[in-house]
Each structure stands twice: as C-alpha cells, then as structure tokens.
Amino acid sequence: MKTIFSRFAHVASIAAICMITVSAPAYSAWPDQAVSFIVPFPPGGPVDTTARLTTQPLSQLWSVATPIENKAGAGGILGAQAAAKAPADGYHFFFAAIHHSVLPSLKSNLTYDIQKDFVPVGMAARFPIVLVVNPSLPVNTVQELIAYAKANPTKLSYSSSGTGGGTHLAGELFNSMAKTKMQHIPYKGSAPAMQDLVGGQVQVMFADGPSALPFIKAGKIKALGVGNPEPSKFFPGVPTISASGLSGYEAYSWTGVVAPKGTPDSIVQRVNQDMVKVLTEPKTVESLMAAGAEPVPGTSKEFEVLLTNEIKKWGDIIRDANIKVDD
C-alpha cells in the first residue's frame, strides 16, 4: 500500500511540475524575433547614433535583428507617444532622452507619462555640456565668471540652441545656483549659437560637447568647466563646474532605454544586463566616445533614480525661471 501511494505521489509531483512549466510564460526562449527600438529624433543625431552603436552589438549577442525606428517630431514627443502605445511584450523599447525629463514641466498636454507609462531599463550614454566663453571676456575660471557676472549684472548674455533645451536649462541652473543674472539668448540650433559666441555677439554659452570641441581646440573660445559629475575625457584638463566654485552643479544631456509599462521584469533585467555588457566592451566604448557620447552602464534602479531626479530638478528650474514654450 505504501509503495502504491509513493508511486502515486511521485506521478502527481511530476504532473504538477509539468503543469507549472506549461502555464509559465516561455520567456526563456527570448528573443526569438526582432527586438525593435524607437528613437524619437532624426537619423544622425547624438541619440540616434548612440542607439545604433548600442543595439548593433546587442543584435550580435541575441542573434536577432534590432531595427531602429526613427519617429521624430515635436521635440521627442511623437516618438514617446508611439512607444507608450507599443505592446509590452519584450520586443519593443524606447530610447528616452533628457528632453523627456523636461517636457512634463514645459507641456501641459502630453498624452503619455514618462514615469507611469514606461519602466526604466538602463542608462546608455551621457553627452557633456561645457561652459565656454569668448576669449575677450576677462575670466579664466568659473569663480571669476561668477564674480564678473555679479559685478556686471547687465553686461553678460549666454546663447543656447533653443528655449527649453538642455543648454538653456544648464544656463538657468547656473544663474540659480550662482545668483547671477546672465541674459538668455535663444537660437535655432547649436551652430548659430556657437557662431555668435565666436563672433562676440554673446559672451557665454553652455554648449554640447561635440559642437564646442573644435572651437576650443582652435582657441576661438575658452572652456571654463564641464557639467558632468566628474571630469570628462573629451576635455582633458577642464575641471567640473561643481569643483570650480559651484558645488553640486550638474548639467548634461543623456539617453537611456525604457520599455512600455507591463513588459516582463525578467526581460527588462535581461536587456539591462546585456546593455551593461556591450557598453563596457572596448569596441563599443571606443565607437561611442568617437561619436561624442560617454557610455554610462548601470542598473535599472539607477536609471529610475536619475529620471526622477532630473524631472524634479528641471521642473524647479523651469518654474523658478518662468520658462514658457508653446503647447
């Protein structure tokens, strides 16, 4: 009797295991088809280039295609809208950017929520913002610029690539923390903003790294500090703004991967682990650095914290500076 019962229990255990195996989602086979990534900007830009240099080695690692879908428009809004509606099946991801931490405070009519409609996967890269001045300005350090700006409150203006953009907000953060009143002059893009800085029509600029680097090397502008939390390899010898008299200052552009809300956590963590793997490979690091991007591998939680902090920081600056853009 005992033997019959033992056999019955053994068979029942096997049956239970089989039922669990069958009913559990078959994510172990992931990925078995193409994994797509939406980029909310046109081809050739820093976010698009970073996305391609990151997903190409992922494609090799996963042995499936990783197509990039460029859905540009409205400063990153159209791409985010499309990504929020994508299936949460582990085959659709989105390269979010600093814009998506700024937009909630600039636009009242967004049809998506970057925090509620997505789950963070991982940071991909950082693009340094560098504080540069026209050589005619009699300052050589961040502290000297602050002192000059306070002594000449109506004389200094700074250019940016447009109202509400990262370089504009970097300037307003500087004004807020340093208690200065440099006037913001918005341009339609980095090129004309840099042109007028070189020409002396404006004296200061918080510029994206790739735009500024050739002019710094040519001696046409002076670099006083970078907005990174640590010195940038792109600007050897240039200190951080935080370490140069404005403790705690951080301003840089970034991009990272998020997934539609509901994407299985096992897949989110798999993608994160594989992103960390490729972002630390020497070949990928070299390619990203050559494109002006600093790879920043990290955990999903670290990216979530960064996104939350960025939304709050830039929201406070936008409200304090009363920055307005058309909805």
C-alpha positions as CSV (number, residue, x, y, z in Angstrom):
1,M,0.0,0.0,0.0
2,K,2.9,2.3,0.9
3,T,4.6,1.5,-2.4
4,I,1.4,2.3,-4.4
5,F,1.0,5.6,-2.5
6,S,4.6,6.6,-3.1
7,R,4.3,5.9,-6.8
8,F,1.1,7.9,-6.9
9,A,2.7,10.8,-5.1
10,H,5.7,10.6,-7.5
11,V,3.5,10.7,-10.6
12,A,1.4,13.6,-9.1
13,S,4.6,15.6,-8.4
14,I,5.8,15.2,-12.0
15,A,2.3,16.2,-13.3
16,A,2.4,19.3,-11.1
17,I,5.8,20.3,-12.3
18,C,4.6,19.8,-15.9
19,M,1.6,22.0,-15.3
20,I,3.7,24.8,-13.8
21,T,6.2,24.5,-16.8
22,V,3.4,24.7,-19.3
23,S,1.5,27.5,-17.7
24,A,4.6,29.7,-17.0
25,P,5.4,32.2,-19.8
26,A,8.0,30.9,-22.1
27,Y,10.4,33.9,-21.7
28,S,13.4,31.6,-21.6
29,A,13.3,31.5,-25.4
30,W,13.5,35.3,-25.6
31,P,14.4,36.7,-28.0
32,D,13.1,34.6,-30.9
33,Q,12.3,37.5,-33.2
34,A,13.4,41.1,-34.0
35,V,13.7,43.5,-31.0
36,S,12.8,47.0,-32.1
37,F,13.9,50.3,-30.6
38,I,12.1,53.6,-31.2
39,V,14.3,56.7,-31.4
40,P,12.4,60.0,-31.1
41,F,14.8,62.0,-33.2
42,P,16.0,62.0,-36.8
43,P,18.9,59.8,-38.0
44,G,22.4,61.1,-37.5
45,G,21.8,62.9,-34.2
46,P,23.5,62.0,-30.9
47,V,20.7,59.9,-29.5
48,D,20.2,58.1,-32.8
49,T,23.9,57.4,-33.2
50,T,24.1,56.2,-29.6
51,A,21.1,53.9,-30.2
52,R,22.7,52.4,-33.3
53,L,26.1,51.8,-31.7
54,T,24.4,50.2,-28.7
55,T,21.9,48.0,-30.5
56,Q,24.3,46.7,-33.1
57,P,26.3,44.6,-30.6
58,L,23.0,43.6,-28.9
59,S,21.9,42.2,-32.2
60,Q,25.0,40.1,-32.4
61,L,24.6,39.0,-28.8
62,W,21.0,38.0,-29.3
63,S,21.3,36.7,-32.9
64,V,18.2,38.6,-34.0
65,A,17.7,41.9,-35.7
66,T,17.4,45.1,-33.6
67,P,15.8,47.6,-36.0
68,I,15.8,51.3,-35.2
69,E,12.5,53.2,-35.8
70,N,13.1,56.9,-36.1
71,K,9.8,58.6,-35.1
72,A,10.9,62.2,-34.9
73,G,8.8,65.3,-34.2
74,A,7.7,67.8,-31.5
75,G,11.0,67.6,-29.6
76,G,10.7,63.9,-28.8
77,I,7.0,63.8,-28.1
78,L,5.9,61.9,-31.1
79,G,8.3,59.0,-30.5
80,A,7.3,58.8,-26.9
81,Q,3.6,58.7,-27.8
82,A,4.3,55.8,-30.2
83,A,6.4,53.9,-27.7
84,A,3.8,54.3,-24.9
85,K,1.3,52.5,-27.2
86,A,3.7,49.7,-28.2
87,P,3.0,46.2,-27.0
88,A,4.6,45.3,-23.6
89,D,5.8,42.0,-25.0
90,G,9.6,42.4,-24.5
91,Y,10.1,43.2,-28.2
92,H,9.6,47.0,-28.1
93,F,11.9,49.5,-26.4
94,F,12.4,53.3,-26.5
95,F,15.5,55.5,-26.3
96,A,14.4,58.3,-24.0
97,A,16.5,61.4,-23.6
98,I,16.9,64.4,-21.3
99,H,14.0,66.0,-23.2
100,H,11.6,63.6,-21.6
101,S,12.5,64.7,-18.1
102,V,12.0,68.4,-19.2
103,L,8.8,68.1,-21.2
104,P,6.4,67.3,-18.3
105,S,7.2,70.8,-16.9
106,L,7.0,72.6,-20.3
107,K,4.0,70.9,-21.9
108,S,0.6,70.6,-20.2
109,N,-1.0,68.5,-23.0
110,L,1.2,65.4,-23.1
111,T,-0.7,62.3,-23.9
112,Y,1.8,60.0,-22.1
113,D,3.6,59.9,-18.8
114,I,7.3,59.1,-19.0
115,Q,7.2,57.5,-15.5
116,K,3.8,55.9,-15.4
117,D,3.7,54.5,-18.9
118,F,7.2,53.1,-19.0
119,V,9.6,51.1,-16.9
120,P,13.3,52.0,-16.9
121,V,15.7,49.5,-18.4
122,G,19.1,51.3,-18.2
123,M,21.2,54.3,-18.9
124,A,23.1,54.3,-22.2
125,A,25.2,57.4,-22.6
126,R,25.9,60.9,-21.4
127,F,26.7,63.9,-23.6
128,P,28.7,66.5,-21.7
129,I,27.7,70.2,-21.6
130,V,30.7,72.5,-21.4
131,L,30.7,76.1,-20.1
132,V,32.6,78.2,-22.7
133,V,33.3,81.9,-23.1
134,N,34.5,84.3,-25.8
135,P,38.3,84.9,-25.3
136,S,37.7,88.6,-25.0
137,L,36.0,88.0,-21.6
138,P,38.5,88.7,-18.8
139,V,37.8,85.4,-16.9
140,N,39.6,82.1,-16.9
141,T,37.7,80.2,-14.2
142,V,34.1,79.5,-13.1
143,Q,34.7,81.6,-9.9
144,E,36.0,84.5,-12.0
145,L,33.0,84.3,-14.3
146,I,30.6,84.4,-11.3
147,A,32.4,87.4,-9.8
148,Y,32.4,89.2,-13.2
149,A,28.7,88.5,-13.7
150,K,27.8,89.8,-10.3
151,A,29.9,92.9,-10.8
152,N,28.4,93.5,-14.3
153,P,24.8,92.3,-13.9
154,T,23.6,93.7,-17.3
155,K,26.6,93.0,-19.5
156,L,26.6,89.2,-19.9
157,S,24.4,87.1,-22.2
158,Y,24.6,83.4,-23.0
159,S,23.4,81.7,-26.1
160,S,21.7,78.3,-26.4
161,S,20.3,76.1,-29.1
162,G,16.7,77.0,-28.2
163,T,14.3,77.8,-25.4
164,G,13.7,74.9,-23.0
165,G,16.6,72.8,-24.4
166,G,19.3,71.2,-22.3
167,T,21.8,74.0,-22.9
168,H,19.3,76.7,-22.0
169,L,18.4,74.9,-18.8
170,A,22.1,74.5,-17.9
171,G,22.4,78.2,-18.1
172,E,19.4,78.8,-15.9
173,L,20.6,76.3,-13.4
174,F,23.9,78.2,-13.3
175,N,22.1,81.5,-12.8
176,S,20.0,80.0,-10.0
177,M,22.9,78.4,-8.1
178,A,25.4,81.2,-8.6
179,K,22.9,84.0,-8.0
180,T,23.8,85.7,-11.3
181,K,21.6,87.3,-14.0
182,M,23.1,86.4,-17.3
183,Q,20.6,87.0,-20.1
184,H,19.5,84.1,-22.2
185,I,19.6,84.5,-26.0
186,P,17.9,81.5,-27.8
187,Y,19.0,80.4,-31.3
188,K,17.6,77.9,-33.7
189,G,20.3,75.3,-33.2
190,S,23.8,74.9,-31.8
191,A,25.6,76.2,-34.9
192,P,24.2,79.8,-35.0
193,A,24.5,80.0,-31.2
194,M,28.2,79.0,-31.4
195,Q,28.8,81.3,-34.3
196,D,27.6,84.3,-32.3
197,L,29.7,83.3,-29.3
198,V,32.8,83.1,-31.5
199,G,31.9,86.4,-33.1
200,G,31.4,88.1,-29.7
201,Q,27.7,88.9,-30.0
202,V,27.2,86.9,-26.8
203,Q,29.9,86.2,-24.2
204,V,28.9,82.9,-22.7
205,M,27.5,79.5,-23.8
206,F,26.6,76.2,-22.2
207,A,27.4,74.1,-25.3
208,D,27.1,70.5,-26.1
209,G,30.5,68.9,-26.2
210,P,30.8,67.9,-29.9
211,S,29.8,71.4,-31.0
212,A,32.3,73.1,-28.8
213,L,35.3,70.9,-29.1
214,P,36.6,72.1,-32.5
215,F,36.4,75.7,-31.4
216,I,38.1,75.0,-28.1
217,K,41.0,73.3,-29.9
218,A,41.3,76.2,-32.3
219,G,41.5,78.7,-29.5
220,K,38.4,80.5,-30.6
221,I,36.6,80.0,-27.3
222,K,37.7,79.2,-23.7
223,A,36.4,76.2,-21.7
224,L,35.9,77.0,-18.0
225,G,34.2,73.8,-16.8
226,V,32.1,70.8,-17.7
227,G,28.7,70.0,-16.2
228,N,29.5,66.3,-15.6
229,P,29.6,65.0,-12.1
230,E,33.3,64.0,-12.9
231,P,35.9,65.4,-15.4
232,S,35.1,64.5,-19.0
233,K,37.6,62.6,-21.2
234,F,36.6,64.9,-24.0
235,F,38.0,67.9,-22.2
236,P,41.2,66.9,-20.5
237,G,42.4,69.4,-18.0
238,V,39.0,71.1,-17.8
239,P,37.5,70.8,-14.3
240,T,33.9,70.2,-13.4
241,I,31.8,73.3,-12.7
242,S,30.9,71.7,-9.4
243,A,34.6,71.5,-8.4
244,S,35.3,75.0,-9.6
245,G,33.2,77.1,-7.3
246,L,29.7,75.9,-7.8
247,S,29.4,72.8,-5.6
248,G,26.7,70.4,-6.6
249,Y,26.2,71.8,-10.2
250,E,25.3,69.1,-12.7
251,A,24.0,69.6,-16.2
252,Y,24.5,67.2,-19.1
253,S,22.4,65.6,-21.8
254,W,21.7,61.8,-21.7
255,T,19.9,59.0,-23.3
256,G,18.7,55.6,-21.9
257,V,16.3,52.8,-22.7
258,V,12.8,52.3,-21.3
259,A,10.1,49.8,-22.1
260,P,6.3,50.0,-22.2
261,K,4.7,49.5,-18.8
262,G,3.9,45.8,-18.2
263,T,7.0,44.5,-20.0
264,P,8.0,41.3,-18.1
265,D,10.6,42.2,-15.4
266,S,12.7,39.1,-16.4
267,I,13.1,40.6,-19.9
268,V,13.8,44.1,-18.6
269,Q,16.6,42.7,-16.4
270,R,18.0,40.6,-19.3
271,V,18.1,43.7,-21.5
272,N,19.7,45.7,-18.8
273,Q,22.4,43.1,-18.1
274,D,23.2,42.8,-21.8
275,M,23.3,46.6,-22.2
276,V,25.9,46.7,-19.4
277,K,27.8,44.0,-21.1
278,V,28.0,45.8,-24.5
279,L,28.5,49.3,-23.0
280,T,31.7,48.0,-21.3
281,E,33.1,46.3,-24.3
282,P,36.2,48.2,-25.5
283,K,35.0,48.3,-29.1
284,T,31.6,49.8,-28.2
285,V,33.2,52.3,-25.8
286,E,35.6,53.5,-28.5
287,S,32.8,53.9,-31.0
288,L,30.6,55.9,-28.6
289,M,33.5,58.1,-27.5
290,A,34.3,58.8,-31.1
291,A,30.7,59.9,-31.6
292,G,30.8,62.3,-28.6
293,A,29.0,60.0,-26.2
294,E,30.2,58.8,-22.8
295,P,28.9,55.3,-22.1
296,V,27.2,55.1,-18.7
297,P,26.2,51.5,-17.9
298,G,24.2,50.9,-14.8
299,T,21.2,49.2,-13.2
300,S,17.6,49.8,-13.9
301,K,17.1,51.3,-10.5
302,E,20.0,53.8,-11.0
303,F,18.3,54.9,-14.2
304,E,15.0,55.2,-12.5
305,V,16.5,57.4,-9.8
306,L,18.2,59.6,-12.4
307,L,15.0,60.1,-14.3
308,T,13.1,61.0,-11.1
309,N,15.8,63.5,-10.0
310,E,16.0,65.1,-13.5
311,I,12.3,65.6,-13.7
312,K,12.3,67.4,-10.3
313,K,15.4,69.4,-10.9
314,W,14.5,70.8,-14.3
315,G,10.9,71.3,-13.2
316,D,12.0,73.5,-10.4
317,I,14.3,75.5,-12.7
318,I,11.6,75.9,-15.3
319,R,9.1,77.2,-12.7
320,D,11.6,79.5,-11.0
321,A,12.8,81.0,-14.3
322,N,9.3,81.1,-15.6
323,I,10.3,79.4,-18.9
324,K,7.4,79.1,-21.3
325,V,7.0,77.4,-24.7
326,D,4.0,77.0,-26.9
327,D,2.0,73.8,-26.3
